[in-house]
Amino acid sequence: MATTADYKLGEYTYPRGWFMIASSAEVTDTPLAVRYFGEDMVLYRGQSGRVFLVEAYCPHMGTHLAKNTTSYVVKDKSHVEGDNIRCPYHAWRFGPDGKCNDIPYSPGPIPKKACLKNWKVIERAGCLWIWHDEEGGEPDYALPAFENYDNSQWVKWNIEPLGELNSHPQEIVDNIADKGHLVPVHGSEDMAIFENRFEDHVCWQVLKAGHRTLSSKEEGMTNDTWYTGPGILQSTMEGDYPSHMLIAHTPVDDGLVKVWYGLLVKSPNEKPTEADISIAREYEKAGLDAFAQDFEIWADKRPCLSPMMVKGDGPFDKVRIWYKQFFNARERASDFQKRVNGHYISKGTSRDPWEDAA
C-alpha cells in the first residue's frame, strides 16, 4: 500500500476538499461508526432531522460513542436525545456543537475540555458531505449543486456503497486522463474525441465513442466527465439514455479509500412511469458494471508511483500536477493550477488522428 509521501504529492497526508461520508439513507438516530482521514468518527441523525458528525471517543474515559448495544443508555433509547448524543458508559451528553452539556451524576461544573471535535455536515442529493482541510480553513470552492437530482423528470439514484479500496486515491484520479484503457477495459468503439481541460480546482474529460453495452453503435455516446476537487466525480452521458453519474471517493486512511456510485437517468416522460423507472434501474446497473471494471483493476494493481507514459495514454503528468494543489497549503494552489490550466487533446481518435500529430 503506497502513501501520499510515496507519490510525493505534498506536505499534507490528506487532500483538501469536499468529500462524501455516507448516503442519507444510512444515517438514523442509531449512531453509526465511521472512519475518515485517519480518524474514528460517529454519524447520527438528531430528532430535528439534521445529521451530525463528531469524533468517536468520549473525552471522559475514551469510550467509543457508537459501538455499544448493551448499555441501558442504548436500550432505553437515550443514546440520541434531541440533537445530542450520550456516551453509553457514563451517560455524559454532548450537544451538536461538541460541548458536553450534561453529566447526570455530577453536581460539579462541566470541564471546559469536555468537548468532541465536530464537523459540519451538508445533506444534498441523497448524500452527506463534509469539507476537509488540514489547515482548518473554510471551503474555497462550492459543493456541487447536483441540479438534476431535484428535477422530477429524472429518476433519482440509489447510492451504492462499494466499500473500501486498498489503493491511494491518486490511482483513481489518474483515470480522468486515461484514454488508453477505454477500449480494452470498457469496450469503447470508434472513438471520435478524447480531451482534457483543467480549470483551477476542476478537471474535465470529454469522450465521444461507441460502447458495447451502454449505447448502440449507431448512436454512440458522449461523456462529459469532471472532478470538482479531489473526491467528487460527475459524468453526464448523452446517448440512448441521458444520465448523470456520481462517483465519490473519500480517504479512510493513507492509502485506503471508501467509494460510492450513483446514476440519475432522464425519463422521456414529464413524470417517470413504472416502465421508465425499471429502465433507469437497468441502466444504473449497467453503469455500475462498467465502473466495476475499473474498480477490479485498482484493487489488484501495484502502486504506479511514476507512469511510463507513451503516446496515446492521455495527460497523466498534467493530472498529477493538478492533484498536488489539494495536498499543499492553499496559498500554493495557484502555482499548480498555472502549470496545467488549459485544454489538452489526445491523438489517436477519428477527429484527431495520429497523422495530424506534430
C-alpha positions, 0 to 999 in steps of 0.5 A: 500500500503506497502513501501520499509521501510515496507519490510525493504529492505534498506536505499534507497526508490528506487532500483538501476538499469536499468529500462524501461520508455516507448516503442519507439513507444510512444515517438514523438516530442509531449512531453509526461508526465511521472512519475518515482521514485517519480518524474514528468518527460517529454519524447520527441523525438528531430528532430535528432531522439534521445529521451530525458528525463528531469524533468517536471517543468520549473525552471522559474515559475514551469510550467509543460513542457508537459501538455499544448495544448493551448499555441501558443508555442504548436500550432505553433509547437515550443514546440520541436525545434531541440533537445530542448524543450520550456516551453509553458508559457514563451517560455524559451528553454532548450537544451538536456543537461538541460541548458536553452539556450534561453529566447526570451524576455530577453536581460539579461544573462541566470541564471546559475540555469536555468537548468532541471535535465536530464537523459540519455536515451538508445533506444534498442529493441523497448524500452527506458531505463534509469539507476537509482541510488540514489547515482548518480553513473554510471551503474555497470552492462550492459543493456541487449543486447536483441540479438534476437530482431535484428535477422530477423528470429524472429518476433519482439514484440509489447510492451504492456503497462499494466499500473500501479500496486498498489503493491511494486515491491518486490511482483513481484520479489518474483515470480522468486522463486515461484514454488508453484503457477505454477500449480494452477495459470498457469496450469503447468503439470508434472513438471520435474525441478524447480531451482534457481541460483543467480549470483551477480546482476542476478537471474535465474529460470529454469522450465521444465513442461507441460502447458495447453495452451502454449505447448502440453503435449507431448512436454512440455516446458522449461523456462529459466527465469532471472532478470538482476537487479531489473526491467528487466525480460527475459524468453526464452521458448523452446517448440512448439514455441521458444520465448523470453519474456520481462517483465519490471517493473519500480517504479512510486512511493513507492509502485506503479509500471508501467509494460510492456510485450513483446514476440519475437517468432522464425519463422521456416522460414529464413524470417517470412511469413504472416502465421508465423507472425499471429502465433507469434501474437497468441502466444504473446497473449497467453503469455500475458494471462498467465502473466495476471494471475499473474498480477490479483493476485498482484493487489488484494493481501495484502502486504506479508511483511514476507512469511510463507514459507513451503516446496515446495514454492521455495527460497523466503528468498534467493530472498529477500536477493538478492533484498536488494543489489539494495536498499543499497549503492553499496559498500554493494552489495557484502555482499548480493550477498555472502549470496545467490550466488549459485544454489538452487533446489526445491523438489517436481518435477519428477527429484527431488522428495520429497523422495530424500529430506534430 
